[in-house]
Amino acid sequence: MLELNHFYNMDCMDGMKRFPEKYFELAIVDPPYFDGPNKRGYYGKKINTLNIRRVDYPKIQSWDLPTEKYFEELVRVSKNQIVWGCNYFHHQFGPGRIVWDKCNGESSFSDCEIAYCSLHDSVRLFRYMWNGMMQGKSISEGWIQQGNKQKNEVRIHPCQKPIALYDWILTTYAKPGWKILDTHVGSASSLISCFNNGFDYVGFEIDPVIYQLASDRVETMMAQQSFFRRNAF
Ligand SMILES: C[S@@+](CC[C@H](N)C(=O)[O-])C[C@H]1O[C@@H](n2cnc3c(N)ncnc32)[C@H](O)[C@@H]1O
């Protein structure tokens, strides 16, 4: 078996094989729903206009969409699942949904992202602005962090989700002691949130370039958290 609290640069299909049935209490996953930034021509203009740190991805792999085998394996190793992008996959999901309203106004990006959630049959809403420099709680929640770049999360990945989204998922759904699996780590927002909220985790990322960027991000964020914990009054 692989170790807990590790982030592995490997194909999640190989990684999941190394765990026994129902080992993880919760899998929070975000598989690719298109075949990668290379083919989509994603990097470049869009990233720059949003003032996101631009990284050169000459060797980025094209991404395979998740197969039925992936979902079988996911359900084998985890008791509960939250699957982002469920509306893009042919797999038959149960009724529970989480909708993340990105409060992104007139932007050309999707207004919301949708996840399947096996933990309830209803639809739950999380509002969190994620629109370039505009990040933070929305006006409807009482305040807005607008254009304050200092406080914003630096984006290292085109599909990066905010740490706050994972914080909300973990505090809403996970119980103390639960082990969390992320099969498609990307920027590692999920792992940083697990660390901050005291959950054990395992993460997989297949692309070596993204893996390195995400590992650096995890290391920096964890060092900051440990510093704050050591110096807390
Ligand atoms: C939609 S992104 C995840 C974004 C992530 N939730 C975030 O907040 O940054 C999907 C990621 O899965 C990775 N990936 C694709 N196929 C994979 C596989 N078979 N195993 C592990 N990672 C994979 C891609 O390289 C990409 O970084």
PDBQT file of the ligand as one rigid body, heavy atoms in Angstrom, charges set to zero:
ROOT
HETATM    1  C1  LIG A 301      -9.306  19.251 -13.875  1.00  0.00    +0.000 C 
HETATM    2  S1  LIG A 301      -7.629  19.170 -13.429  1.00  0.00    +0.000 S 
HETATM    3  C2  LIG A 301      -7.687  19.176 -11.653  1.00  0.00    +0.000 C 
HETATM    4  C3  LIG A 301      -7.725  20.563 -11.085  1.00  0.00    +0.000 C 
HETATM    5  C4  LIG A 301      -7.685  20.602  -9.571  1.00  0.00    +0.000 C 
HETATM    6  N1  LIG A 301      -8.941  20.237  -8.975  1.00  0.00    +0.000 N 
HETATM    7  C5  LIG A 301      -7.252  21.970  -9.061  1.00  0.00    +0.000 C 
HETATM    8  O1  LIG A 301      -7.955  22.558  -8.206  1.00  0.00    +0.000 OA
HETATM    9  O2  LIG A 301      -6.200  22.461  -9.498  1.00  0.00    +0.000 OA
HETATM   10  C6  LIG A 301      -7.219  17.517 -13.804  1.00  0.00    +0.000 C 
HETATM   11  C7  LIG A 301      -5.787  17.108 -13.544  1.00  0.00    +0.000 C 
HETATM   12  O3  LIG A 301      -5.703  15.694 -13.628  1.00  0.00    +0.000 OA
HETATM   13  C8  LIG A 301      -4.460  15.333 -14.187  1.00  0.00    +0.000 C 
HETATM   14  N2  LIG A 301      -4.631  13.958 -14.721  1.00  0.00    +0.000 N 
HETATM   15  C9  LIG A 301      -5.163  13.599 -15.920  1.00  0.00    +0.000 A 
HETATM   16  N3  LIG A 301      -5.219  12.251 -16.020  1.00  0.00    +0.000 NA
HETATM   17  C10 LIG A 301      -4.729  11.751 -14.851  1.00  0.00    +0.000 A 
HETATM   18  C11 LIG A 301      -4.542  10.434 -14.332  1.00  0.00    +0.000 A 
HETATM   19  N4  LIG A 301      -4.883   9.354 -15.050  1.00  0.00    +0.000 N 
HETATM   20  N5  LIG A 301      -4.007  10.287 -13.095  1.00  0.00    +0.000 NA
HETATM   21  C12 LIG A 301      -3.654  11.375 -12.360  1.00  0.00    +0.000 A 
HETATM   22  N6  LIG A 301      -3.806  12.647 -12.786  1.00  0.00    +0.000 NA
HETATM   23  C13 LIG A 301      -4.354  12.837 -14.015  1.00  0.00    +0.000 A 
HETATM   24  C14 LIG A 301      -4.183  16.409 -15.223  1.00  0.00    +0.000 C 
HETATM   25  O4  LIG A 301      -2.800  16.504 -15.512  1.00  0.00    +0.000 OA
HETATM   26  C15 LIG A 301      -4.751  17.654 -14.513  1.00  0.00    +0.000 C 
HETATM   27  O5  LIG A 301      -3.740  18.330 -13.795  1.00  0.00    +0.000 OA
ENDROOT
TORSDOF 0
